[in-house]
Amino acid sequence: MYSFDPKRLSEPVEIRLPFMLKLLRRIHYLTQAELSRALNLDRSTYAYYEIGRARPPLETLVRIARAYGVSLEVLLGLDTS
């Protein structure tokens, strides 16, 4: 199973967010295509978010967090509880 290393909290959000996006997607057994369809995004756009090449706007972050049933703090890797 996938786990979150608390040492990641010292990393900048530019590194934590892509990691958390991929971690949550894999925990939920989703492909990038499935998730991007559910969020009404191009798959390549979502892929860029996961590799840190682009930053999702706030409203997209909220939609992603809701899709996974987590808070923005968890999505951003600020809260591991």
C-alpha atoms as an extended CHARMM CRD file, in Angstrom:
* protein
*
        81  EXT
         1         1  MET       CA              0.0000000000        0.0000000000        0.0000000000  PROA      1               0.0000000000
         2         2  TYR       CA              1.0400000000        3.5860000000       -0.4560000000  PROA      2               0.0000000000
         3         3  SER       CA              2.0060000000        5.6940000000        2.5190000000  PROA      3               0.0000000000
         4         4  PHE       CA              2.8980000000        9.2700000000        3.2820000000  PROA      4               0.0000000000
         5         5  ASP       CA              6.3290000000        9.9590000000        4.7290000000  PROA      5               0.0000000000
         6         6  PRO       CA              6.0900000000       12.7770000000        7.3380000000  PROA      6               0.0000000000
         7         7  LYS       CA              9.4800000000       14.0680000000        6.1340000000  PROA      7               0.0000000000
         8         8  ARG       CA              7.6270000000       15.2760000000        3.0300000000  PROA      8               0.0000000000
         9         9  LEU       CA              6.0680000000       18.0590000000        5.1230000000  PROA      9               0.0000000000
        10        10  SER       CA              9.3690000000       19.9270000000        4.9250000000  PROA      10              0.0000000000
        11        11  GLU       CA              9.2430000000       19.8830000000        1.1200000000  PROA      11              0.0000000000
        12        12  PRO       CA              7.7330000000       22.8230000000       -0.7560000000  PROA      12              0.0000000000
        13        13  VAL       CA              4.1360000000       22.4960000000       -1.9530000000  PROA      13              0.0000000000
        14        14  GLU       CA              5.4150000000       22.3660000000       -5.5460000000  PROA      14              0.0000000000
        15        15  ILE       CA              6.8090000000       18.9270000000       -4.7080000000  PROA      15              0.0000000000
        16        16  ARG       CA              4.1390000000       17.7450000000       -2.2500000000  PROA      16              0.0000000000
        17        17  LEU       CA              1.1060000000       18.4740000000       -4.4540000000  PROA      17              0.0000000000
        18        18  PRO       CA              2.1540000000       16.3240000000       -7.4350000000  PROA      18              0.0000000000
        19        19  PHE       CA              3.0820000000       13.5150000000       -5.0430000000  PROA      19              0.0000000000
        20        20  MET       CA             -0.2910000000       13.7120000000       -3.2620000000  PROA      20              0.0000000000
        21        21  LEU       CA             -2.2280000000       13.8480000000       -6.5380000000  PROA      21              0.0000000000
        22        22  LYS       CA             -0.5870000000       10.6480000000       -7.7240000000  PROA      22              0.0000000000
        23        23  LEU       CA             -0.8260000000        8.9630000000       -4.3120000000  PROA      23              0.0000000000
        24        24  LEU       CA             -4.5530000000        9.6580000000       -3.9190000000  PROA      24              0.0000000000
        25        25  ARG       CA             -5.3060000000        8.6030000000       -7.4860000000  PROA      25              0.0000000000
        26        26  ARG       CA             -3.4940000000        5.2970000000       -7.0020000000  PROA      26              0.0000000000
        27        27  ILE       CA             -5.1130000000        4.6620000000       -3.6080000000  PROA      27              0.0000000000
        28        28  HSD       CA             -8.5000000000        5.0370000000       -5.3290000000  PROA      28              0.0000000000
        29        29  TYR       CA             -7.4280000000        2.7480000000       -8.2080000000  PROA      29              0.0000000000
        30        30  LEU       CA             -8.0930000000        5.3930000000      -10.8590000000  PROA      30              0.0000000000
        31        31  THR       CA             -6.2950000000        6.1190000000      -14.0870000000  PROA      31              0.0000000000
        32        32  GLN       CA             -5.4680000000        9.6540000000      -15.1160000000  PROA      32              0.0000000000
        33        33  ALA       CA             -8.0470000000        9.3070000000      -17.8830000000  PROA      33              0.0000000000
        34        34  GLU       CA            -10.8100000000        8.2420000000      -15.4740000000  PROA      34              0.0000000000
        35        35  LEU       CA            -10.1010000000       11.0340000000      -13.0170000000  PROA      35              0.0000000000
        36        36  SER       CA             -9.6810000000       13.7300000000      -15.6360000000  PROA      36              0.0000000000
        37        37  ARG       CA            -13.0180000000       12.6870000000      -17.2030000000  PROA      37              0.0000000000
        38        38  ALA       CA            -14.7190000000       12.9410000000      -13.7930000000  PROA      38              0.0000000000
        39        39  LEU       CA            -13.1900000000       16.4060000000      -13.2940000000  PROA      39              0.0000000000
        40        40  ASN       CA            -13.9880000000       17.5030000000      -16.8640000000  PROA      40              0.0000000000
        41        41  LEU       CA            -10.3000000000       18.0890000000      -17.6490000000  PROA      41              0.0000000000
        42        42  ASP       CA             -8.0590000000       16.9820000000      -20.4930000000  PROA      42              0.0000000000
        43        43  ARG       CA             -5.9820000000       13.9860000000      -19.4360000000  PROA      43              0.0000000000
        44        44  SER       CA             -2.8050000000       15.8120000000      -20.4420000000  PROA      44              0.0000000000
        45        45  THR       CA             -3.7390000000       18.7500000000      -18.2040000000  PROA      45              0.0000000000
        46        46  TYR       CA             -4.1890000000       16.4380000000      -15.2380000000  PROA      46              0.0000000000
        47        47  ALA       CA             -0.9390000000       14.6380000000      -16.0980000000  PROA      47              0.0000000000
        48        48  TYR       CA              0.8700000000       18.0020000000      -15.9870000000  PROA      48              0.0000000000
        49        49  TYR       CA             -0.5220000000       18.5590000000      -12.4800000000  PROA      49              0.0000000000
        50        50  GLU       CA              0.8190000000       15.1720000000      -11.3620000000  PROA      50              0.0000000000
        51        51  ILE       CA              4.3230000000       15.7780000000      -12.6760000000  PROA      51              0.0000000000
        52        52  GLY       CA              4.4490000000       19.3570000000      -11.3900000000  PROA      52              0.0000000000
        53        53  ARG       CA              4.6270000000       20.9160000000      -14.8350000000  PROA      53              0.0000000000
        54        54  ALA       CA              1.4630000000       22.9580000000      -14.2000000000  PROA      54              0.0000000000
        55        55  ARG       CA             -0.3890000000       24.1080000000      -11.1040000000  PROA      55              0.0000000000
        56        56  PRO       CA             -4.1230000000       23.5540000000      -10.8540000000  PROA      56              0.0000000000
        57        57  PRO       CA             -6.2480000000       26.6250000000      -10.1260000000  PROA      57              0.0000000000
        58        58  LEU       CA             -7.9560000000       26.7860000000       -6.7480000000  PROA      58              0.0000000000
        59        59  GLU       CA            -11.3620000000       25.6980000000       -8.0680000000  PROA      59              0.0000000000
        60        60  THR       CA             -9.7570000000       22.6120000000       -9.6260000000  PROA      60              0.0000000000
        61        61  LEU       CA             -7.9940000000       21.8100000000       -6.3430000000  PROA      61              0.0000000000
        62        62  VAL       CA            -11.3580000000       22.0150000000       -4.5740000000  PROA      62              0.0000000000
        63        63  ARG       CA            -12.9530000000       19.6690000000       -7.1550000000  PROA      63              0.0000000000
        64        64  ILE       CA            -10.0910000000       17.1830000000       -6.7960000000  PROA      64              0.0000000000
        65        65  ALA       CA            -10.3020000000       17.2670000000       -2.9870000000  PROA      65              0.0000000000
        66        66  ARG       CA            -14.0700000000       16.6990000000       -3.1290000000  PROA      66              0.0000000000
        67        67  ALA       CA            -13.6480000000       13.8270000000       -5.5840000000  PROA      67              0.0000000000
        68        68  TYR       CA            -11.3770000000       12.0770000000       -3.0730000000  PROA      68              0.0000000000
        69        69  GLY       CA            -13.3420000000       13.1490000000        0.0110000000  PROA      69              0.0000000000
        70        70  VAL       CA            -10.3550000000       14.9170000000        1.5720000000  PROA      70              0.0000000000
        71        71  SER       CA             -9.6510000000       18.4560000000        2.7100000000  PROA      71              0.0000000000
        72        72  LEU       CA             -7.4400000000       20.8550000000        0.7940000000  PROA      72              0.0000000000
        73        73  GLU       CA             -4.9160000000       20.4960000000        3.6120000000  PROA      73              0.0000000000
        74        74  VAL       CA             -4.6560000000       16.7710000000        2.9490000000  PROA      74              0.0000000000
        75        75  LEU       CA             -4.5060000000       17.2950000000       -0.8050000000  PROA      75              0.0000000000
        76        76  LEU       CA             -1.6630000000       19.7810000000       -0.3950000000  PROA      76              0.0000000000
        77        77  GLY       CA              0.1630000000       17.4130000000        1.9500000000  PROA      77              0.0000000000
        78        78  LEU       CA             -0.1870000000       19.7380000000        4.9360000000  PROA      78              0.0000000000
        79        79  ASP       CA             -2.2500000000       17.3630000000        7.0630000000  PROA      79              0.0000000000
        80        80  THR       CA             -1.5630000000       13.6410000000        7.1530000000  PROA      80              0.0000000000
        81        81  SER       CA             -4.2670000000       12.6300000000        9.6380000000  PROA      81              0.0000000000
